[in-house]
Amino acid sequence: MTQGFSLRTPTPPQMWPSVVDAGTVEALSDAELDQLPFGVICLDGEGWIHRYNVAEAVFARLDRATVLGKHFFRQIAPCTATPEFEGRFQAFIRRPPTDCLVETFRYIFDFSFGAQEVVIELVRGNIPNRYYFCVNRQQFLAARGSLPPGFAAPTQRELEAAEQVASVGILRDERQQRVTHVASSFFRLST
């Protein structure tokens, strides 16, 4: 399914329509979700994040561990707290399950490091009160400078403001993801 895709690709890949039904995406384990080349985010009807795959973490430059359990529209992606995104999500979840299982729409995610044009596939899960966003990146854009304060998604450092990098030895790469630096002697000791 991933066909040679690398999550370290600096430009967005061609669009891979997720073409998933509710049973398919929900039946995937977290490890299987991590193999997908597009972002997957699972929310409940109130907007709390329950699942978040590696592709989404890489493109959003956020650690999955700090995102799970947070409110998507208020804490993680305030740029989506709009009628065009959150309003569409609320209308979707109010519909009877037999009325609509998948809805597709275009959107622009705003990050402090730049914007991302995406196609969202909103999928109703089989478990009651579970909804999946399949996020297909179309294009990376420059940051849009005319945004109101607090509109862009937070950086990892802003999300974990209490994290004292120097005092606890946490290092981050250029994407603000946690990395580990270990002396090579550590590996010689373990053999």
Backbone as CSV, one residue per row, in Angstrom:
resi,resn,N_x,N_y,N_z,CA_x,CA_y,CA_z,C_x,C_y,C_z
1,MET,0.819,-1.198,0.000,0.000,0.000,0.000,0.860,1.258,0.000
2,THR,1.986,1.272,0.728,2.791,2.481,0.791,3.715,2.631,-0.406
3,GLN,4.066,1.576,-1.082,4.821,1.567,-2.324,6.024,2.505,-2.314
4,GLY,6.936,2.304,-1.370,8.182,3.047,-1.360,8.104,4.448,-0.824
5,PHE,7.022,4.843,-0.233,6.891,6.187,0.307,7.748,6.331,1.561
6,SER,8.454,7.420,1.693,9.251,7.696,2.884,8.632,8.861,3.628
7,LEU,8.417,8.701,4.927,7.836,9.782,5.715,8.770,10.966,5.848
8,ARG,10.005,10.822,5.430,10.951,11.927,5.482,10.970,12.718,4.177
9,THR,10.071,12.406,3.260,9.987,13.122,1.996,9.736,14.601,2.271
10,PRO,10.592,15.505,1.757,10.452,16.922,2.077,9.295,17.615,1.371
11,THR,8.757,17.025,0.334,7.628,17.620,-0.358,6.437,16.677,-0.254
12,PRO,5.223,17.209,-0.367,4.078,16.310,-0.232,4.033,15.324,-1.374
13,PRO,3.671,14.092,-1.088,3.581,13.096,-2.148,2.374,13.373,-3.026
14,GLN,2.295,12.647,-4.127,1.081,12.739,-4.928,-0.095,12.347,-4.043
15,MET,-1.257,12.780,-4.396,-2.412,12.456,-3.574,-2.709,10.960,-3.642
16,TRP,-2.826,10.349,-2.484,-3.286,8.971,-2.383,-4.684,9.031,-1.817
17,PRO,-5.714,8.892,-2.629,-7.050,8.880,-2.046,-7.114,7.720,-1.069
18,SER,-7.580,7.990,0.132,-7.552,6.949,1.146,-8.554,5.854,0.827
19,VAL,-9.643,6.167,0.168,-10.625,5.191,-0.280,-10.826,4.108,0.781
20,VAL,-11.229,4.559,1.932,-11.462,3.624,3.028,-12.921,3.691,3.424
21,ASP,-13.439,2.573,3.873,-14.765,2.626,4.457,-14.591,2.594,5.970
22,ALA,-15.657,2.836,6.663,-15.576,2.958,8.116,-14.963,1.728,8.752
23,GLY,-15.379,0.562,8.316,-14.847,-0.670,8.895,-13.375,-0.851,8.629
24,THR,-12.908,-0.433,7.462,-11.510,-0.620,7.102,-10.596,0.233,7.958
25,VAL,-10.847,1.514,8.030,-9.943,2.399,8.766,-9.982,2.092,10.258
26,GLU,-11.130,1.793,10.776,-11.241,1.521,12.202,-10.631,0.175,12.582
27,ALA,-10.657,-0.780,11.646,-10.118,-2.114,11.918,-8.595,-2.140,11.911
28,LEU,-7.955,-1.098,11.384,-6.503,-1.070,11.332,-5.913,-0.868,12.727
29,SER,-4.859,-1.604,13.020,-4.141,-1.399,14.280,-3.378,-0.079,14.185
30,ASP,-2.856,0.390,15.303,-2.050,1.608,15.273,-0.826,1.420,14.376
31,ALA,-0.213,0.238,14.422,0.956,-0.037,13.566,0.579,0.020,12.087
32,GLU,-0.607,-0.491,11.745,-1.063,-0.438,10.353,-1.397,0.987,9.941
33,LEU,-1.989,1.765,10.831,-2.247,3.182,10.528,-0.936,3.909,10.255
34,ASP,0.114,3.538,10.993,1.416,4.183,10.823,2.064,3.867,9.484
35,GLN,1.611,2.847,8.798,2.154,2.499,7.481,1.506,3.296,6.352
36,LEU,0.409,3.979,6.645,-0.294,4.739,5.607,0.480,6.011,5.269
37,PRO,0.517,6.404,3.992,1.270,7.590,3.585,0.505,8.901,3.775
38,PHE,-0.697,8.842,4.312,-1.484,10.048,4.557,-1.842,10.103,6.032
39,GLY,-2.191,11.302,6.513,-2.524,11.469,7.915,-3.862,10.860,8.266
40,VAL,-3.956,10.302,9.479,-5.207,9.772,10.003,-5.356,10.268,11.435
41,ILE,-6.495,10.882,11.698,-6.805,11.396,13.030,-8.179,10.877,13.410
42,CYS,-8.299,10.289,14.596,-9.591,9.804,15.078,-10.053,10.696,16.217
43,LEU,-11.269,11.222,16.085,-11.872,12.069,17.117,-13.157,11.442,17.605
44,ASP,-13.553,11.831,18.812,-14.920,11.529,19.226,-15.786,12.721,18.825
45,GLY,-17.075,12.639,19.084,-17.995,13.691,18.661,-17.777,15.040,19.319
46,GLU,-17.039,15.055,20.422,-16.740,16.325,21.099,-15.435,16.944,20.619
47,GLY,-14.664,16.189,19.830,-13.427,16.731,19.276,-12.159,16.278,19.967
48,TRP,-12.220,15.312,20.888,-11.033,14.808,21.579,-10.337,13.759,20.712
49,ILE,-9.012,13.811,20.645,-8.221,12.941,19.784,-7.992,11.585,20.464
50,HIS,-8.330,10.504,19.738,-8.147,9.143,20.239,-7.051,8.381,19.502
51,ARG,-6.851,8.681,18.212,-5.803,8.035,17.423,-5.175,9.098,16.517
52,TYR,-3.880,8.907,16.223,-3.138,9.900,15.444,-1.943,9.173,14.850
53,ASN,-1.888,9.041,13.540,-0.829,8.206,12.965,0.465,8.980,12.726
54,VAL,1.514,8.235,12.390,2.844,8.806,12.216,2.896,9.813,11.071
55,ALA,2.260,9.514,9.946,2.293,10.453,8.817,1.754,11.815,9.241
56,GLU,0.657,11.837,9.982,0.107,13.121,10.440,1.071,13.800,11.408
57,ALA,1.692,13.034,12.290,2.656,13.601,13.235,3.840,14.232,12.496
58,VAL,4.320,13.566,11.441,5.449,14.098,10.677,5.057,15.380,9.953
59,PHE,3.933,15.361,9.243,3.529,16.545,8.483,3.145,17.716,9.379
60,ALA,2.587,17.437,10.552,2.205,18.510,11.481,3.336,18.882,12.423
61,ARG,4.421,18.084,12.412,5.582,18.315,13.268,5.207,18.282,14.749
62,LEU,4.414,17.298,15.114,3.992,17.130,16.507,4.245,15.698,16.962
63,ASP,4.542,15.524,18.241,4.667,14.184,18.813,3.288,13.618,19.063
64,ARG,3.067,12.405,18.621,1.778,11.749,18.831,1.437,11.694,20.327
65,ALA,2.408,11.405,21.162,2.151,11.252,22.598,1.611,12.531,23.229
66,THR,1.992,13.682,22.704,1.511,14.933,23.284,0.191,15.383,22.674
67,VAL,-0.240,14.724,21.609,-1.471,15.093,20.917,-2.660,14.258,21.394
68,LEU,-2.418,12.981,21.654,-3.502,12.091,22.083,-4.155,12.614,23.361
69,GLY,-5.487,12.589,23.371,-6.227,13.065,24.537,-6.465,14.566,24.566
70,LYS,-5.927,15.283,23.590,-6.130,16.736,23.522,-7.321,17.043,22.612
71,HIS,-7.838,18.257,22.740,-8.960,18.681,21.911,-8.431,19.175,20.572
72,PHE,-8.862,18.550,19.491,-8.350,18.857,18.160,-8.604,20.309,17.766
73,PHE,-9.828,20.781,17.910,-10.196,22.111,17.418,-9.706,23.242,18.318
74,ARG,-9.509,22.990,19.593,-9.124,24.057,20.537,-7.627,24.058,20.848
75,GLN,-7.027,22.867,20.995,-5.645,22.803,21.443,-4.642,22.466,20.336
76,ILE,-5.012,21.637,19.393,-4.054,21.143,18.402,-4.159,21.871,17.073
77,ALA,-5.351,22.081,16.566,-5.522,22.708,15.250,-6.562,23.823,15.316
78,PRO,-6.250,24.915,16.007,-7.223,26.008,16.087,-7.587,26.598,14.728
79,CYS,-6.745,26.365,13.722,-7.065,26.844,12.370,-8.273,26.116,11.789
80,THR,-8.697,25.022,12.415,-9.853,24.270,11.930,-11.136,24.634,12.666
81,ALA,-11.058,25.534,13.645,-12.247,25.950,14.400,-13.012,26.992,13.584
82,THR,-13.423,26.573,12.390,-14.115,27.451,11.450,-15.386,26.751,10.977
83,PRO,-16.343,27.500,10.432,-17.534,26.855,9.870,-17.184,25.878,8.744
84,GLU,-16.125,26.180,7.986,-15.741,25.332,6.856,-15.161,23.985,7.298
85,PHE,-14.649,23.894,8.519,-14.071,22.624,8.986,-14.853,22.092,10.188
86,GLU,-14.763,22.752,11.331,-15.472,22.256,12.513,-16.978,22.252,12.288
87,GLY,-17.498,23.270,11.609,-18.931,23.319,11.313,-19.366,22.147,10.451
88,ARG,-18.546,21.806,9.469,-18.831,20.660,8.603,-18.773,19.361,9.405
89,PHE,-17.792,19.264,10.319,-17.676,18.085,11.177,-18.927,17.935,12.053
90,GLN,-19.367,19.028,12.678,-20.553,18.969,13.544,-21.806,18.588,12.753
91,ALA,-21.957,19.128,11.552,-23.111,18.765,10.706,-23.044,17.289,10.316
92,PHE,-21.848,16.805,10.025,-21.652,15.404,9.633,-22.065,14.458,10.771
93,ILE,-21.637,14.757,11.998,-21.937,13.834,13.095,-23.402,13.887,13.523
94,ARG,-24.100,14.959,13.168,-25.541,15.045,13.491,-26.398,14.243,12.514
95,ARG,-25.864,13.944,11.344,-26.619,13.165,10.363,-26.785,11.725,10.841
96,PRO,-27.875,11.082,10.443,-28.016,9.649,10.759,-26.893,8.863,10.097
97,PRO,-26.378,7.830,10.757,-25.268,7.056,10.187,-25.570,6.487,8.803
98,THR,-26.799,6.205,8.527,-27.137,5.656,7.210,-27.146,6.718,6.122
99,ASP,-27.180,7.984,6.503,-27.256,9.085,5.548,-25.922,9.339,4.846
100,CYS,-24.821,9.279,5.615,-23.530,9.637,5.023,-22.407,9.002,5.837
101,LEU,-21.625,8.145,5.194,-20.487,7.521,5.879,-19.177,8.240,5.598
102,VAL,-19.068,8.929,4.449,-17.836,9.629,4.074,-18.196,10.968,3.450
103,GLU,-17.446,11.991,3.825,-17.585,13.315,3.209,-16.190,13.818,2.891
104,THR,-16.019,14.407,1.710,-14.721,14.895,1.266,-14.785,16.399,1.036
105,PHE,-13.725,17.103,1.488,-13.646,18.546,1.256,-12.189,18.999,1.294
106,ARG,-11.947,20.168,0.692,-10.607,20.777,0.672,-10.485,21.771,1.816
107,TYR,-9.233,21.939,2.300,-8.999,22.902,3.377,-7.523,23.306,3.344
108,ILE,-7.177,24.387,4.041,-5.779,24.784,4.210,-5.485,24.799,5.703
109,PHE,-4.535,23.930,6.118,-4.054,23.927,7.505,-3.005,25.018,7.633
110,ASP,-3.081,25.771,8.702,-2.088,26.813,8.952,-1.198,26.414,10.117
111,PHE,0.097,26.401,9.849,1.120,26.155,10.863,2.021,27.382,10.888
112,SER,2.726,27.591,11.983,3.644,28.725,12.029,4.774,28.551,11.021
113,PHE,5.101,27.310,10.647,6.166,27.058,9.682,5.663,27.061,8.243
114,GLY,4.361,27.190,8.020,3.806,27.236,6.672,2.411,26.654,6.622
115,ALA,1.774,26.800,5.494,0.415,26.281,5.309,0.483,24.999,4.481
116,GLN,-0.566,24.191,4.608,-0.641,22.950,3.835,-2.035,22.822,3.258
117,GLU,-2.088,22.746,1.927,-3.368,22.514,1.254,-3.654,21.017,1.336
118,VAL,-4.837,20.670,1.827,-5.175,19.270,2.055,-6.552,18.937,1.492
119,VAL,-6.765,17.652,1.259,-8.095,17.122,0.992,-8.425,16.239,2.183
120,ILE,-9.548,16.505,2.817,-9.988,15.771,4.002,-11.074,14.788,3.597
121,GLU,-10.915,13.548,4.020,-11.993,12.574,3.925,-12.448,12.307,5.355
122,LEU,-13.646,12.725,5.664,-14.233,12.523,6.985,-15.016,11.221,6.932
123,VAL,-14.628,10.267,7.792,-15.189,8.920,7.757,-15.843,8.609,9.101
124,ARG,-17.052,8.112,9.041,-17.767,7.692,10.249,-17.294,6.301,10.641
125,GLY,-16.837,6.140,11.889,-16.380,4.840,12.351,-17.544,3.925,12.694
126,ASN,-17.236,2.631,12.822,-18.249,1.662,13.227,-18.517,1.717,14.722
127,ILE,-17.521,2.101,15.499,-17.710,2.275,16.933,-18.479,3.572,17.123
128,PRO,-19.560,3.556,17.900,-20.328,4.798,18.101,-19.429,5.932,18.604
129,ASN,-19.682,7.116,18.070,-18.989,8.334,18.483,-17.507,8.340,18.103
130,ARG,-17.144,7.698,16.989,-15.777,7.731,16.479,-15.807,8.184,15.020
131,TYR,-14.937,9.167,14.725,-14.877,9.765,13.399,-13.413,9.903,13.005
132,TYR,-13.114,9.631,11.742,-11.740,9.660,11.251,-11.589,10.737,10.187
133,PHE,-10.495,11.502,10.301,-10.069,12.407,9.251,-8.908,11.730,8.536
134,CYS,-9.054,11.457,7.252,-7.944,11.015,6.413,-7.457,12.266,5.708
135,VAL,-6.212,12.649,5.969,-5.678,13.939,5.530,-4.674,13.715,4.410
136,ASN,-5.052,14.075,3.194,-4.206,13.932,2.013,-3.588,15.286,1.677
137,ARG,-2.271,15.417,1.849,-1.581,16.672,1.532,-1.508,16.841,0.025
138,GLN,-1.827,18.044,-0.437,-1.762,18.377,-1.851,-0.573,19.269,-2.169
139,GLN,-0.312,20.213,-1.254,0.726,21.197,-1.538,1.158,21.862,-0.241
140,PHE,2.475,22.118,-0.131,2.993,22.913,0.976,3.090,24.354,0.493
141,LEU,2.665,25.296,1.326,2.650,26.709,0.978,3.420,27.497,2.024
142,ALA,3.732,28.735,1.718,4.359,29.610,2.707,3.346,29.936,3.799
143,ALA,3.850,30.323,4.950,2.965,30.729,6.043,2.157,31.935,5.600
144,ARG,0.888,31.939,5.963,0.023,33.072,5.617,0.121,34.085,6.750
145,GLY,0.681,35.243,6.458,1.002,36.230,7.487,-0.161,37.004,8.054
146,SER,-1.318,36.971,7.443,-2.428,37.816,7.885,-3.384,37.087,8.830
147,LEU,-2.911,36.060,9.501,-3.783,35.281,10.377,-3.916,35.937,11.749
148,PRO,-5.070,35.802,12.381,-5.215,36.341,13.727,-4.351,35.566,14.719
149,PRO,-3.946,36.187,15.832,-3.134,35.485,16.834,-3.847,34.225,17.332
150,GLY,-3.076,33.148,17.497,-3.633,31.901,17.997,-4.377,31.077,16.968
151,PHE,-4.393,31.520,15.715,-5.116,30.791,14.676,-4.310,29.619,14.147
152,ALA,-3.001,29.801,13.997,-2.149,28.729,13.466,-1.988,27.622,14.502
153,ALA,-1.771,26.404,14.006,-1.538,25.266,14.891,-0.280,25.521,15.716
154,PRO,-0.246,25.056,16.950,0.926,25.304,17.801,2.122,24.474,17.356
155,THR,3.303,24.965,17.681,4.498,24.150,17.480,4.596,23.175,18.639
156,GLN,5.432,22.171,18.491,5.620,21.219,19.583,6.084,21.939,20.838
157,ARG,6.970,22.893,20.693,7.489,23.629,21.852,6.357,24.397,22.546
158,GLU,5.444,24.983,21.776,4.303,25.692,22.374,3.335,24.717,23.030
159,LEU,3.170,23.543,22.437,2.268,22.544,22.983,2.782,22.001,24.307
160,GLU,4.079,21.862,24.409,4.711,21.369,25.624,5.513,22.492,26.264
161,ALA,4.835,23.586,26.611,5.514,24.762,27.148,6.271,24.450,28.429
162,ALA,5.794,23.499,29.212,6.446,23.173,30.484,7.699,22.327,30.285
163,GLU,7.904,21.847,29.088,9.062,20.991,28.827,10.332,21.829,28.857
164,GLN,11.203,21.533,29.779,12.477,22.232,29.869,13.524,21.365,29.175
165,VAL,13.794,21.675,27.931,14.636,20.825,27.103,15.995,20.583,27.742
166,ALA,16.671,21.614,28.180,18.014,21.442,28.717,18.003,20.680,30.038
167,SER,17.007,20.926,30.867,17.023,20.331,32.197,16.684,18.846,32.207
168,VAL,15.918,18.356,31.252,15.552,16.941,31.252,16.209,16.177,30.117
169,GLY,17.042,16.829,29.340,17.783,16.138,28.295,16.976,15.788,27.064
170,ILE,15.867,16.473,26.807,15.056,16.198,25.626,15.614,16.983,24.452
171,LEU,15.862,16.291,23.374,16.342,16.922,22.150,15.262,16.828,21.090
172,ARG,15.245,17.784,20.180,14.281,17.780,19.091,15.015,18.005,17.783
173,ASP,14.501,17.375,16.712,15.094,17.570,15.400,14.493,18.805,14.745
174,GLU,14.802,19.017,13.460,14.323,20.213,12.753,12.811,20.250,12.622
175,ARG,12.153,19.115,12.803,10.690,19.060,12.742,10.066,19.132,14.125
176,GLN,10.887,19.387,15.144,10.454,19.475,16.530,9.983,18.133,17.090
177,GLN,10.402,17.018,16.499,10.094,15.706,17.031,11.205,15.300,17.987
178,ARG,10.833,14.545,19.015,11.831,14.109,19.986,12.830,13.166,19.336
179,VAL,14.080,13.369,19.668,15.145,12.491,19.200,15.984,12.085,20.400
180,THR,16.708,11.011,20.259,17.571,10.528,21.331,19.007,10.597,20.864
181,HIS,19.842,11.124,21.716,21.268,11.176,21.424,21.961,10.290,22.458
182,VAL,22.606,9.244,21.969,23.278,8.299,22.853,24.707,8.139,22.378
183,ALA,25.628,8.147,23.312,27.034,7.931,22.960,27.200,6.531,22.397
184,SER,28.084,6.376,21.418,28.284,5.066,20.793,28.761,4.027,21.798
185,SER,29.394,4.455,22.865,29.859,3.512,23.885,28.680,2.793,24.545
186,PHE,27.527,3.403,24.557,26.337,2.764,25.118,26.026,1.456,24.389
187,PHE,26.147,1.447,23.082,25.832,0.252,22.296,26.902,-0.825,22.469
188,ARG,28.126,-0.418,22.669,29.178,-1.413,22.931,28.980,-2.092,24.283
189,LEU,28.448,-1.379,25.245,28.212,-1.935,26.575,27.084,-2.949,26.585
190,SER,26.147,-2.819,25.663,24.981,-3.700,25.678,25.226,-5.040,24.996
191,THR,26.383,-5.264,24.416,26.639,-6.557,23.752,27.306,-7.539,24.656
